[in-house]
Amino acid sequence: MPAISQPHHRRRRTVRLLAAAAGLATVGALAAALPSTAAAGESGKSGGKAPSRYQDVQLLSFNDLHGNLEPPSGSSGRVTELQADGTTKTIDAGGVEYLATHLREARAGNKYSITAAGGDMVGASPLISGLFHDEPTIEALNGLDLDVTSVGNHEFDEGAKELARLQKGGCHPTAGCYTDEEFEGANFPYLAANVLNEKTGKPILKPYWVWKKNGVKVGFIGVTLEDTPGVVSAEGVKGLKFKDEVQTINKYAKELQRQGVKSIVALIHEGGAPASASYNYDCDAPGAGDGISGPIVDIAKNITPQVDALVTGHTHAAYACTIDDPAGNPRTVTSAASFGRLYTDTTLTYDRWTGDIARTAVKSANHVVTRTVAKATDMTELISRWNTLAAPIGNRAIGYISADIPSTGTESPMGDLIADAQLAYGKQLDPETDLALMNPGGVRAGLTYAAKGTEGDGVVTYAEGFTVQPFSNTVNLQDFTGAQLIKVLQEQVSGSNAASPKILQPSSGLTYTLDLTKTGADRIVVDSVRLNGTAIDPAATYRVATNSFLAGGGDGITTLGLGTNDLVGTDDLAALEQYLLANSSATSPIAPPAANRITILK
């Protein structure tokens, strides 16, 4: 059964200020002893001896931080750990105060240490970062001593010009400066080898970067998924061309080789789906890469053997495994889940005689960013400073809930709640509105009942709502025939979505059966599709509310871009806020939807 994906997309919400690893993951199958005659590390400096042949280089990596400076709440702030007896337990994880401590402790004693990331450092961020166009996250990454990162699709949420500002610095063109000091930008390079300016045909940022120390050279090539235009608003990728990941990496690997850089790591914002949600699952059991599927598998199998390791992302999954390169040799492929809950520690053994990585000695493991270590005081100060600026907006109550409203599952309670809110708002714009559909990747988090701050249990603050829907999408109304509506449902599970279905979250009244034992469009049981208990009439007209991303045919559901009689409404978070205020109070909180609108057969 194909995995149900949680796609990642959309513009970030822009709000102007209103007032001035304790655990060890899979050890890659590549781990092997160095030649007995060679010891890793530097030797005898005091005696004037040359460094030894083999030098271990530590590569620390993470991906998909998405501006989560504070510990994420709910399931977004936990990881699952597989125990020796086959059972699992969950561990609270994440938060840059703890990530900083873990990275600093991991680096201790390692003179040759590099920290790299696999994209989506910003975008779809909680209020503390998103409200300030992710300047706080860039500041935090500078403090974490990040050396290099690839771009991800979310780096394009606000377009190439804003990405260039995050790299180079300067005040925001419309919001201005948030503090007395001008934003300095990232002191690490963003790599965008496969993102070209349509007019010049050249990469918009550096395609690669080389780390050097005492004669050791490691090159990094950074790419994002070729399908970035399919998961980002058209405005965000305007004037850009996204090239094939494999062809691009192979091209620049040759260029690095010509420059004498033979040790190469690819930072790829594309990933896979391991067979287990446990971060320490052995995806090499029984053989190399047997326990992982998804786009990264084909990518890894086709990237030139000149590349020694792949740091990946995008799918928010955790894995540290191997996939054979085109020469049939195993190569490490890693991903550290998301939101700063894990980091990966990879050992690259550099051969000073050849300038290459001794691939038989590469090993890698994921570690939990536990919250049992001391907080990094510089990160605590950073969070406090930005929270003080955000508090007047973020602390405002926008609703009340009676229990957690999770965002997990093929159909999630949070997704249903958002769809209900958009249906209610749609009916205000046009009483003829029949239903609403919400893309799953736009539901960035759930709502938790327990108070996060001083607001009290069950209170939903604007900051919490922002975390759920951090994109400034509008609620749009369009007319579709019943036949088109059926096709929309079929496109969730066919075509480009066949391998990783993107199940739209339905508003109350829309019900149908999803048969995952079948393939393609046949997964939608057409006769089961009902609106308020009545079968869909192929010839009738239905008024449908969606967000602006879906209204443009996003997520590969192209029929949603063919609607007529368009009407553009307000901001989607405003619609959710309006719905919560109208349907909940401190004495009568709203209950989580049952998430039973889609009947799933497996």
LOVO-800624 format. One record per residue (C-alpha): x, y, z; residue number from 1. Coordinates in nm, 2 decimals. Layout:
! residues N
<pt <X Y Z> NUM>
...
END
This chain:
! residues 602
<pt <0.00 0.00 0.00> 1>
<pt <0.15 0.34 -0.09> 2>
<pt <0.22 0.57 0.19> 3>
<pt <-0.01 0.87 0.24> 4>
<pt <0.22 1.16 0.20> 5>
<pt <0.22 1.49 0.39> 6>
<pt <0.33 1.73 0.11> 7>
<pt <0.50 2.05 0.19> 8>
<pt <0.40 2.37 0.02> 9>
<pt <0.27 2.72 0.01> 10>
<pt <0.36 3.07 0.07> 11>
<pt <0.43 3.16 0.43> 12>
<pt <0.18 3.39 0.61> 13>
<pt <0.31 3.75 0.63> 14>
<pt <0.19 3.95 0.92> 15>
<pt <0.31 4.31 0.98> 16>
<pt <0.38 4.40 1.34> 17>
<pt <0.09 4.58 1.49> 18>
<pt <0.31 4.74 1.76> 19>
<pt <0.66 4.88 1.75> 20>
<pt <1.99 1.24 2.08> 21>
<pt <2.05 1.02 2.34> 22>
<pt <1.93 0.73 2.13> 23>
<pt <2.13 0.56 1.85> 24>
<pt <1.98 0.49 1.52> 25>
<pt <2.07 0.24 1.25> 26>
<pt <2.44 0.21 1.20> 27>
<pt <2.49 0.20 0.82> 28>
<pt <2.60 -0.13 0.67> 29>
<pt <2.90 0.06 0.53> 30>
<pt <3.07 0.05 0.88> 31>
<pt <3.39 -0.14 0.85> 32>
<pt <3.73 -0.14 1.00> 33>
<pt <4.00 0.08 0.85> 34>
<pt <4.32 -0.10 0.72> 35>
<pt <4.51 -0.22 1.02> 36>
<pt <4.82 -0.03 0.91> 37>
<pt <4.64 0.30 0.91> 38>
<pt <4.50 0.49 1.21> 39>
<pt <4.24 0.76 1.17> 40>
<pt <4.33 1.10 1.29> 41>
<pt <4.63 1.33 1.30> 42>
<pt <4.95 1.21 1.45> 43>
<pt <5.26 1.35 1.62> 44>
<pt <5.23 1.72 1.55> 45>
<pt <5.47 1.79 1.84> 46>
<pt <5.72 1.57 1.68> 47>
<pt <5.68 1.73 1.34> 48>
<pt <5.53 1.42 1.18> 49>
<pt <5.30 1.45 0.88> 50>
<pt <4.93 1.37 0.94> 51>
<pt <4.83 1.01 0.91> 52>
<pt <4.68 0.88 0.59> 53>
<pt <4.33 0.85 0.72> 54>
<pt <4.14 1.14 0.88> 55>
<pt <3.79 1.10 1.02> 56>
<pt <3.56 1.39 0.93> 57>
<pt <3.25 1.43 1.14> 58>
<pt <2.94 1.53 0.94> 59>
<pt <2.65 1.65 1.16> 60>
<pt <2.33 1.71 0.96> 61>
<pt <1.96 1.78 1.00> 62>
<pt <1.67 1.89 0.77> 63>
<pt <1.32 2.04 0.76> 64>
<pt <1.36 2.26 1.06> 65>
<pt <1.07 2.49 0.94> 66>
<pt <1.15 2.76 1.18> 67>
<pt <1.07 2.55 1.49> 68>
<pt <1.28 2.74 1.74> 69>
<pt <1.07 2.64 2.04> 70>
<pt <1.00 2.27 2.12> 71>
<pt <0.72 2.15 1.89> 72>
<pt <0.40 2.05 2.06> 73>
<pt <0.21 1.73 2.03> 74>
<pt <0.32 1.45 1.80> 75>
<pt <0.54 1.70 1.61> 76>
<pt <0.76 1.72 1.92> 77>
<pt <0.81 1.35 1.97> 78>
<pt <1.00 1.06 1.81> 79>
<pt <0.94 0.69 1.82> 80>
<pt <1.22 0.47 1.94> 81>
<pt <1.23 0.09 1.87> 82>
<pt <1.33 -0.11 2.18> 83>
<pt <1.53 -0.43 2.19> 84>
<pt <1.23 -0.64 2.27> 85>
<pt <1.04 -0.51 1.96> 86>
<pt <0.82 -0.26 2.15> 87>
<pt <0.83 0.12 2.09> 88>
<pt <0.83 0.42 2.31> 89>
<pt <0.80 0.79 2.24> 90>
<pt <1.05 1.06 2.34> 91>
<pt <0.99 1.43 2.36> 92>
<pt <1.24 1.60 2.12> 93>
<pt <1.33 1.92 1.95> 94>
<pt <1.38 2.29 2.02> 95>
<pt <1.69 2.48 1.92> 96>
<pt <1.79 2.54 2.28> 97>
<pt <1.84 2.16 2.30> 98>
<pt <1.96 2.11 1.94> 99>
<pt <2.24 2.36 2.01> 100>
<pt <2.36 2.18 2.32> 101>
<pt <2.35 1.84 2.14> 102>
<pt <2.54 1.97 1.84> 103>
<pt <2.80 2.14 2.06> 104>
<pt <2.85 1.83 2.27> 105>
<pt <2.88 1.61 1.95> 106>
<pt <3.15 1.84 1.81> 107>
<pt <3.36 1.83 2.13> 108>
<pt <3.69 1.67 2.06> 109>
<pt <3.63 1.65 1.68> 110>
<pt <3.87 1.89 1.52> 111>
<pt <3.73 1.80 1.17> 112>
<pt <3.36 1.86 1.20> 113>
<pt <3.11 2.00 0.95> 114>
<pt <2.74 2.08 1.01> 115>
<pt <2.51 2.06 0.70> 116>
<pt <2.14 2.07 0.64> 117>
<pt <1.90 1.93 0.38> 118>
<pt <1.67 2.23 0.31> 119>
<pt <1.34 2.37 0.44> 120>
<pt <1.52 2.55 0.73> 121>
<pt <1.25 2.82 0.69> 122>
<pt <0.89 2.84 0.57> 123>
<pt <0.57 2.70 0.72> 124>
<pt <0.72 2.83 1.04> 125>
<pt <0.55 2.89 1.38> 126>
<pt <0.47 3.25 1.47> 127>
<pt <0.79 3.33 1.65> 128>
<pt <0.98 3.30 1.31> 129>
<pt <0.71 3.33 1.05> 130>
<pt <0.58 3.66 1.18> 131>
<pt <0.93 3.81 1.11> 132>
<pt <0.99 3.65 0.77> 133>
<pt <1.21 3.39 0.93> 134>
<pt <1.49 3.62 1.04> 135>
<pt <1.49 3.46 1.38> 136>
<pt <1.56 3.12 1.23> 137>
<pt <1.85 3.24 1.02> 138>
<pt <1.99 3.41 1.34> 139>
<pt <1.95 3.08 1.52> 140>
<pt <2.12 2.88 1.24> 141>
<pt <2.41 3.12 1.25> 142>
<pt <2.43 3.05 1.63> 143>
<pt <2.42 2.68 1.56> 144>
<pt <2.73 2.71 1.35> 145>
<pt <2.56 2.57 1.04> 146>
<pt <2.82 2.55 0.76> 147>
<pt <2.60 2.49 0.46> 148>
<pt <2.25 2.39 0.35> 149>
<pt <2.07 2.31 0.03> 150>
<pt <1.75 2.50 -0.05> 151>
<pt <1.42 2.33 0.00> 152>
<pt <1.09 2.40 -0.16> 153>
<pt <0.99 2.62 0.13> 154>
<pt <1.28 2.85 0.08> 155>
<pt <1.08 2.97 -0.22> 156>
<pt <0.76 3.04 -0.04> 157>
<pt <0.82 3.41 -0.07> 158>
<pt <1.01 3.40 -0.40> 159>
<pt <1.37 3.42 -0.51> 160>
<pt <1.42 3.78 -0.40> 161>
<pt <1.33 3.70 -0.04> 162>
<pt <1.55 3.39 -0.04> 163>
<pt <1.84 3.62 -0.16> 164>
<pt <1.76 3.85 0.13> 165>
<pt <1.78 3.57 0.38> 166>
<pt <2.12 3.48 0.23> 167>
<pt <2.26 3.84 0.20> 168>
<pt <2.07 4.03 0.47> 169>
<pt <1.89 4.36 0.48> 170>
<pt <1.56 4.48 0.60> 171>
<pt <1.24 4.33 0.46> 172>
<pt <1.11 4.54 0.16> 173>
<pt <0.77 4.60 0.31> 174>
<pt <0.78 4.51 0.68> 175>
<pt <1.11 4.69 0.73> 176>
<pt <1.35 4.62 1.02> 177>
<pt <1.22 4.46 1.33> 178>
<pt <1.50 4.57 1.56> 179>
<pt <1.75 4.85 1.58> 180>
<pt <2.00 4.64 1.40> 181>
<pt <1.97 4.55 1.03> 182>
<pt <1.93 4.19 0.95> 183>
<pt <2.27 4.04 0.86> 184>
<pt <2.15 3.74 0.67> 185>
<pt <2.29 3.38 0.68> 186>
<pt <2.66 3.34 0.74> 187>
<pt <2.64 3.00 0.58> 188>
<pt <2.58 2.94 0.20> 189>
<pt <2.25 2.83 0.06> 190>
<pt <2.31 2.59 -0.23> 191>
<pt <2.07 2.58 -0.53> 192>
<pt <2.25 2.39 -0.80> 193>
<pt <1.93 2.29 -0.99> 194>
<pt <1.74 2.62 -0.95> 195>
<pt <1.81 2.84 -1.26> 196>
<pt <1.71 3.19 -1.36> 197>
<pt <1.50 3.14 -1.66> 198>
<pt <1.66 3.44 -1.84> 199>
<pt <2.03 3.37 -1.77> 200>
<pt <2.01 2.99 -1.73> 201>
<pt <2.24 3.01 -1.44> 202>
<pt <2.19 2.89 -1.07> 203>
<pt <2.03 3.17 -0.86> 204>
<pt <2.27 3.08 -0.57> 205>
<pt <2.59 2.89 -0.54> 206>
<pt <2.56 2.53 -0.68> 207>
<pt <2.84 2.39 -0.45> 208>
<pt <3.07 2.48 -0.17> 209>
<pt <3.40 2.32 -0.05> 210>
<pt <3.50 2.28 0.32> 211>
<pt <3.87 2.28 0.37> 212>
<pt <4.10 2.22 0.67> 213>
<pt <4.46 2.12 0.69> 214>
<pt <4.46 1.98 0.34> 215>
<pt <4.12 1.79 0.38> 216>
<pt <3.87 1.90 0.12> 217>
<pt <3.50 1.80 0.12> 218>
<pt <3.27 1.94 -0.15> 219>
<pt <2.89 1.99 -0.10> 220>
<pt <2.63 2.01 -0.39> 221>
<pt <2.29 2.13 -0.29> 222>
<pt <1.96 2.07 -0.48> 223>
<pt <1.59 2.08 -0.41> 224>
<pt <1.33 1.85 -0.56> 225>
<pt <1.26 1.90 -0.93> 226>
<pt <0.89 1.92 -0.86> 227>
<pt <0.92 2.23 -0.64> 228>
<pt <0.69 2.43 -0.88> 229>
<pt <0.42 2.17 -0.80> 230>
<pt <0.43 2.23 -0.43> 231>
<pt <0.49 2.60 -0.42> 232>
<pt <0.27 2.89 -0.53> 233>
<pt <0.33 3.01 -0.89> 234>
<pt <0.44 3.35 -0.76> 235>
<pt <0.71 3.19 -0.54> 236>
<pt <0.88 3.02 -0.84> 237>
<pt <0.81 3.29 -1.10> 238>
<pt <1.11 3.33 -1.33> 239>
<pt <1.28 3.01 -1.21> 240>
<pt <1.35 2.68 -1.37> 241>
<pt <1.40 2.36 -1.17> 242>
<pt <1.63 2.09 -1.32> 243>
<pt <1.66 1.72 -1.27> 244>
<pt <1.83 1.63 -0.93> 245>
<pt <2.05 1.35 -1.06> 246>
<pt <2.17 1.52 -1.38> 247>
<pt <2.25 1.84 -1.18> 248>
<pt <2.45 1.66 -0.91> 249>
<pt <2.64 1.45 -1.16> 250>
<pt <2.73 1.76 -1.36> 251>
<pt <2.87 1.94 -1.06> 252>
<pt <3.04 1.63 -0.92> 253>
<pt <3.25 1.63 -1.24> 254>
<pt <3.32 2.00 -1.20> 255>
<pt <3.44 1.94 -0.84> 256>
<pt <3.65 1.65 -0.95> 257>
<pt <3.82 1.87 -1.21> 258>
<pt <3.90 2.11 -0.93> 259>
<pt <4.07 1.84 -0.73> 260>
<pt <3.78 1.79 -0.49> 261>
<pt <3.72 1.41 -0.48> 262>
<pt <3.52 1.38 -0.15> 263>
<pt <3.17 1.49 -0.22> 264>
<pt <2.84 1.50 -0.03> 265>
<pt <2.51 1.58 -0.19> 266>
<pt <2.25 1.77 0.00> 267>
<pt <1.92 1.68 -0.15> 268>
<pt <1.58 1.82 -0.05> 269>
<pt <1.40 1.50 -0.16> 270>
<pt <1.35 1.19 0.04> 271>
<pt <1.20 0.85 0.11> 272>
<pt <0.96 0.66 0.32> 273>
<pt <1.11 0.40 0.56> 274>
<pt <0.90 0.10 0.65> 275>
<pt <0.89 0.20 1.01> 276>
<pt <0.82 0.53 1.19> 277>
<pt <1.09 0.45 1.45> 278>
<pt <1.39 0.67 1.40> 279>
<pt <1.63 0.38 1.48> 280>
<pt <1.47 0.13 1.25> 281>
<pt <1.72 -0.07 1.05> 282>
<pt <1.63 0.01 0.69> 283>
<pt <1.91 -0.21 0.57> 284>
<pt <1.75 -0.53 0.70> 285>
<pt <1.78 -0.77 0.54> 286>
<pt <1.98 -0.59 0.26> 287>
<pt <2.10 -0.25 0.17> 288>
<pt <1.80 -0.01 0.14> 289>
<pt <1.54 -0.29 0.15> 290>
<pt <1.34 -0.10 0.41> 291>
<pt <1.30 0.23 0.23> 292>
<pt <1.10 0.34 -0.07> 293>
<pt <1.01 0.67 -0.24> 294>
<pt <1.18 0.91 -0.48> 295>
<pt <1.52 0.91 -0.31> 296>
<pt <1.58 0.54 -0.39> 297>
<pt <1.59 0.60 -0.77> 298>
<pt <1.78 0.92 -0.72> 299>
<pt <2.04 0.75 -0.51> 300>
<pt <2.08 0.46 -0.75> 301>
<pt <2.16 0.70 -1.04> 302>
<pt <2.39 0.96 -0.88> 303>
<pt <2.75 0.91 -0.98> 304>
<pt <2.97 0.70 -0.75> 305>
<pt <3.19 1.01 -0.72> 306>
<pt <2.94 1.13 -0.46> 307>
<pt <3.02 0.97 -0.13> 308>
<pt <2.71 1.03 0.09> 309>
<pt <2.36 1.18 0.05> 310>
<pt <2.19 1.40 0.31> 311>
<pt <1.82 1.42 0.23> 312>
<pt <1.49 1.56 0.35> 313>
<pt <1.14 1.67 0.25> 314>
<pt <0.95 1.37 0.36> 315>
<pt <1.01 1.44 0.73> 316>
<pt <1.11 1.08 0.78> 317>
<pt <1.40 0.94 0.98> 318>
<pt <1.65 0.70 0.83> 319>
<pt <2.02 0.62 0.82> 320>
<pt <2.07 0.34 0.57> 321>
<pt <2.26 0.25 0.25> 322>
<pt <2.15 0.24 -0.12> 323>
<pt <2.38 0.10 -0.38> 324>
<pt <2.53 0.35 -0.62> 325>
<pt <2.54 0.28 -1.00> 326>
<pt <2.86 0.09 -0.95> 327>
<pt <2.69 -0.15 -0.71> 328>
<pt <2.87 -0.01 -0.40> 329>
<pt <2.67 0.08 -0.09> 330>
<pt <2.64 0.45 -0.01> 331>
<pt <2.50 0.61 0.30> 332>
<pt <2.17 0.80 0.27> 333>
<pt <2.03 0.98 0.57> 334>
<pt <1.74 1.20 0.69> 335>
<pt <1.69 1.34 1.04> 336>
<pt <1.31 1.36 1.04> 337>
<pt <1.20 1.72 1.09> 338>
<pt <1.15 2.02 1.33> 339>
<pt <1.49 1.97 1.49> 340>
<pt <1.39 1.64 1.67> 341>
<pt <1.70 1.45 1.55> 342>
<pt <2.04 1.51 1.41> 343>
<pt <2.26 1.27 1.21> 344>
<pt <2.62 1.20 1.30> 345>
<pt <2.81 1.06 1.00> 346>
<pt <3.17 0.96 1.00> 347>
<pt <3.35 1.02 0.66> 348>
<pt <3.70 0.87 0.66> 349>
<pt <3.91 1.09 0.44> 350>
<pt <4.21 0.93 0.26> 351>
<pt <4.48 1.19 0.23> 352>
<pt <4.66 0.98 -0.03> 353>
<pt <4.37 0.98 -0.27> 354>
<pt <4.18 1.29 -0.15> 355>
<pt <3.86 1.07 -0.15> 356>
<pt <3.64 0.91 0.12> 357>
<pt <3.72 0.56 0.21> 358>
<pt <3.37 0.44 0.15> 359>
<pt <3.42 0.11 0.34> 360>
<pt <3.45 0.32 0.65> 361>
<pt <3.15 0.55 0.62> 362>
<pt <2.91 0.50 0.91> 363>
<pt <2.60 0.70 1.02> 364>
<pt <2.34 0.72 1.29> 365>
<pt <2.05 0.94 1.40> 366>
<pt <2.04 1.08 1.75> 367>
<pt <1.75 1.22 1.94> 368>
<pt <1.75 1.59 2.04> 369>
<pt <1.63 1.51 2.39> 370>
<pt <1.51 1.78 2.62> 371>
<pt <1.70 1.64 2.92> 372>
<pt <2.01 1.83 2.85> 373>
<pt <2.09 2.18 2.95> 374>
<pt <1.94 2.46 2.74> 375>
<pt <2.18 2.67 2.53> 376>
<pt <2.16 3.01 2.70> 377>
<pt <2.22 3.20 2.37> 378>
<pt <1.92 3.02 2.21> 379>
<pt <1.71 3.09 2.52> 380>
<pt <1.79 3.46 2.49> 381>
<pt <1.71 3.46 2.12> 382>
<pt <1.37 3.29 2.17> 383>
<pt <1.29 3.53 2.46> 384>
<pt <1.38 3.84 2.25> 385>
<pt <1.16 3.74 1.95> 386>
<pt <0.88 3.62 2.17> 387>
<pt <0.86 3.96 2.34> 388>
<pt <0.81 4.12 2.00> 389>
<pt <0.55 3.86 1.89> 390>
<pt <0.35 3.84 2.22> 391>
<pt <0.10 4.12 2.15> 392>
<pt <-0.02 3.93 1.84> 393>
<pt <0.04 3.57 1.93> 394>
<pt <-0.12 3.56 2.28> 395>
<pt <-0.47 3.66 2.16> 396>
<pt <-0.73 3.39 2.21> 397>
<pt <-0.91 3.28 1.89> 398>
<pt <-1.11 2.98 2.02> 399>
<pt <-1.15 2.70 2.27> 400>
<pt <-1.12 2.32 2.23> 401>
<pt <-1.23 2.04 2.45> 402>
<pt <-0.95 1.80 2.36> 403>
<pt <-0.64 1.76 2.14> 404>
<pt <-0.72 1.80 1.77> 405>
<pt <-0.45 1.61 1.59> 406>
<pt <-0.32 1.65 1.24> 407>
<pt <-0.22 1.29 1.18> 408>
<pt <-0.39 1.03 0.97> 409>
<pt <-0.51 0.99 0.62> 410>
<pt <-0.81 1.20 0.73> 411>
<pt <-0.72 1.41 1.03> 412>
<pt <-0.95 1.59 1.28> 413>
<pt <-0.75 1.91 1.22> 414>
<pt <-0.79 1.88 0.84> 415>
<pt <-1.17 1.83 0.88> 416>
<pt <-1.19 2.13 1.12> 417>
<pt <-1.02 2.36 0.87> 418>
<pt <-1.24 2.23 0.59> 419>
<pt <-1.55 2.30 0.80> 420>
<pt <-1.42 2.65 0.87> 421>
<pt <-1.37 2.71 0.50> 422>
<pt <-1.72 2.58 0.42> 423>
<pt <-1.87 2.81 0.68> 424>
<pt <-1.68 3.11 0.55> 425>
<pt <-1.77 3.01 0.19> 426>
<pt <-2.14 3.01 0.28> 427>
<pt <-2.10 3.37 0.41> 428>
<pt <-1.95 3.47 0.08> 429>
<pt <-2.21 3.27 -0.12> 430>
<pt <-2.50 3.08 0.04> 431>
<pt <-2.48 2.83 -0.25> 432>
<pt <-2.14 2.70 -0.14> 433>
<pt <-2.17 2.32 -0.11> 434>
<pt <-1.85 2.18 0.03> 435>
<pt <-1.48 2.26 0.10> 436>
<pt <-1.16 2.07 0.04> 437>
<pt <-0.83 2.12 0.23> 438>
<pt <-0.49 2.00 0.11> 439>
<pt <-0.32 1.78 0.38> 440>
<pt <0.02 1.94 0.34> 441>
<pt <-0.13 2.28 0.44> 442>
<pt <-0.22 2.14 0.78> 443>
<pt <0.11 2.19 0.95> 444>
<pt <0.02 2.09 1.30> 445>
<pt <-0.27 2.00 1.53> 446>
<pt <-0.41 2.19 1.83> 447>
<pt <-0.33 2.07 2.18> 448>
<pt <-0.56 2.10 2.48> 449>
<pt <-0.29 2.15 2.73> 450>
<pt <-0.18 2.51 2.78> 451>
<pt <0.15 2.60 2.61> 452>
<pt <0.19 2.92 2.80> 453>
<pt <-0.03 3.12 3.04> 454>
<pt <-0.34 3.11 2.84> 455>
<pt <-0.50 2.81 3.01> 456>
<pt <-0.60 2.46 2.90> 457>
<pt <-0.82 2.45 2.59> 458>
<pt <-0.75 2.80 2.48> 459>
<pt <-0.64 2.84 2.11> 460>
<pt <-0.42 3.14 2.06> 461>
<pt <-0.34 3.32 1.74> 462>
<pt <0.02 3.18 1.76> 463>
<pt <-0.12 2.82 1.78> 464>
<pt <-0.35 2.89 1.48> 465>
<pt <-0.06 3.04 1.29> 466>
<pt <0.14 2.72 1.35> 467>
<pt <-0.14 2.52 1.20> 468>
<pt <-0.19 2.74 0.90> 469>
<pt <0.12 2.95 0.85> 470>
<pt <0.05 3.04 0.48> 471>
<pt <-0.12 3.35 0.36> 472>
<pt <-0.36 3.15 0.13> 473>
<pt <-0.70 3.29 0.05> 474>
<pt <-1.03 3.10 0.06> 475>
<pt <-1.15 3.08 -0.30> 476>
<pt <-1.49 2.97 -0.44> 477>
<pt <-1.53 2.79 -0.77> 478>
<pt <-1.80 2.60 -0.96> 479>
<pt <-1.74 2.25 -1.07> 480>
<pt <-1.96 1.98 -1.24> 481>
<pt <-2.03 1.67 -1.04> 482>
<pt <-1.81 1.48 -1.30> 483>
<pt <-1.52 1.72 -1.23> 484>
<pt <-1.57 1.68 -0.86> 485>
<pt <-1.53 1.30 -0.89> 486>
<pt <-1.22 1.35 -1.11> 487>
<pt <-1.08 1.58 -0.83> 488>
<pt <-1.11 1.29 -0.58> 489>
<pt <-0.96 1.05 -0.83> 490>
<pt <-0.66 1.28 -0.89> 491>
<pt <-0.57 1.25 -0.52> 492>
<pt <-0.47 0.89 -0.58> 493>
<pt <-0.37 0.87 -0.95> 494>
<pt <-0.14 1.03 -1.19> 495>
<pt <0.15 1.21 -1.01> 496>
<pt <-0.02 1.12 -0.68> 497>
<pt <-0.04 0.74 -0.75> 498>
<pt <0.26 0.65 -0.55> 499>
<pt <0.20 0.90 -0.27> 500>
<pt <-0.17 0.99 -0.25> 501>
<pt <-0.25 1.34 -0.13> 502>
<pt <-0.59 1.29 0.04> 503>
<pt <-0.79 1.61 0.05> 504>
<pt <-0.95 1.68 0.39> 505>
<pt <-1.33 1.70 0.33> 506>
<pt <-1.59 1.93 0.49> 507>
<pt <-1.88 1.79 0.68> 508>
<pt <-2.14 1.63 0.45> 509>
<pt <-1.90 1.50 0.19> 510>
<pt <-1.84 1.12 0.23> 511>
<pt <-1.69 0.84 0.02> 512>
<pt <-1.50 0.52 0.04> 513>
<pt <-1.12 0.51 -0.04> 514>
<pt <-1.02 0.15 -0.13> 515>
<pt <-0.64 0.13 -0.09> 516>
<pt <-0.63 -0.23 -0.20> 517>
<pt <-0.68 -0.10 -0.56> 518>
<pt <-0.46 0.11 -0.77> 519>
<pt <-0.49 0.46 -0.93> 520>
<pt <-0.82 0.62 -0.98> 521>
<pt <-1.00 0.29 -0.90> 522>
<pt <-0.92 0.37 -0.53> 523>
<pt <-1.21 0.61 -0.53> 524>
<pt <-1.54 0.41 -0.51> 525>
<pt <-1.74 0.64 -0.73> 526>
<pt <-2.08 0.50 -0.62> 527>
<pt <-2.00 0.58 -0.26> 528>
<pt <-1.94 0.96 -0.31> 529>
<pt <-2.22 1.14 -0.13> 530>
<pt <-2.29 1.50 -0.04> 531>
<pt <-2.53 1.52 0.26> 532>
<pt <-2.63 1.17 0.19> 533>
<pt <-2.72 1.22 -0.18> 534>
<pt <-2.51 1.08 -0.47> 535>
<pt <-2.31 1.32 -0.67> 536>
<pt <-2.49 1.42 -1.00> 537>
<pt <-2.23 1.43 -1.28> 538>
<pt <-2.42 1.70 -1.46> 539>
<pt <-2.50 1.92 -1.16> 540>
<pt <-2.30 2.22 -1.06> 541>
<pt <-2.13 2.23 -0.71> 542>
<pt <-1.98 2.54 -0.54> 543>
<pt <-1.65 2.44 -0.38> 544>
<pt <-1.43 2.63 -0.13> 545>
<pt <-1.06 2.56 -0.14> 546>
<pt <-0.75 2.76 -0.06> 547>
<pt <-0.57 2.95 -0.33> 548>
<pt <-0.30 2.69 -0.36> 549>
<pt <-0.56 2.42 -0.45> 550>
<pt <-0.76 2.66 -0.67> 551>
<pt <-0.45 2.69 -0.89> 552>
<pt <-0.44 2.31 -0.94> 553>
<pt <-0.17 2.25 -0.67> 554>
<pt <-0.06 1.91 -0.54> 555>
<pt <-0.11 1.76 -0.89> 556>
<pt <-0.49 1.79 -0.86> 557>
<pt <-0.51 1.99 -1.19> 558>
<pt <-0.89 1.98 -1.22> 559>
<pt <-0.92 2.22 -0.93> 560>
<pt <-0.75 2.47 -1.15> 561>
<pt <-1.04 2.45 -1.40> 562>
<pt <-1.32 2.58 -1.19> 563>
<pt <-1.54 2.87 -1.31> 564>
<pt <-1.72 3.16 -1.14> 565>
<pt <-1.42 3.23 -0.92> 566>
<pt <-1.47 3.44 -0.60> 567>
<pt <-1.16 3.52 -0.39> 568>
<pt <-1.22 3.56 -0.01> 569>
<pt <-1.02 3.64 0.30> 570>
<pt <-0.71 3.48 0.45> 571>
<pt <-0.75 3.11 0.55> 572>
<pt <-0.63 3.16 0.90> 573>
<pt <-0.89 3.44 0.94> 574>
<pt <-1.15 3.20 0.83> 575>
<pt <-1.04 2.95 1.09> 576>
<pt <-1.04 3.21 1.36> 577>
<pt <-1.38 3.33 1.26> 578>
<pt <-1.52 2.97 1.28> 579>
<pt <-1.36 2.90 1.62> 580>
<pt <-1.49 3.22 1.77> 581>
<pt <-1.84 3.16 1.63> 582>
<pt <-1.86 2.79 1.75> 583>
<pt <-1.67 2.78 2.07> 584>
<pt <-1.64 2.96 2.40> 585>
<pt <-1.46 2.90 2.74> 586>
<pt <-1.78 2.73 2.87> 587>
<pt <-1.86 2.55 2.55> 588>
<pt <-1.54 2.45 2.37> 589>
<pt <-1.55 2.28 2.03> 590>
<pt <-1.49 1.91 2.01> 591>
<pt <-1.25 1.74 1.77> 592>
<pt <-1.42 1.62 1.45> 593>
<pt <-1.45 1.24 1.43> 594>
<pt <-1.25 1.21 1.11> 595>
<pt <-1.50 0.96 0.97> 596>
<pt <-1.60 1.12 0.65> 597>
<pt <-1.37 0.89 0.44> 598>
<pt <-1.42 0.52 0.48> 599>
<pt <-1.08 0.36 0.42> 600>
<pt <-1.04 0.00 0.30> 601>
<pt <-0.69 -0.15 0.33> 602>
END
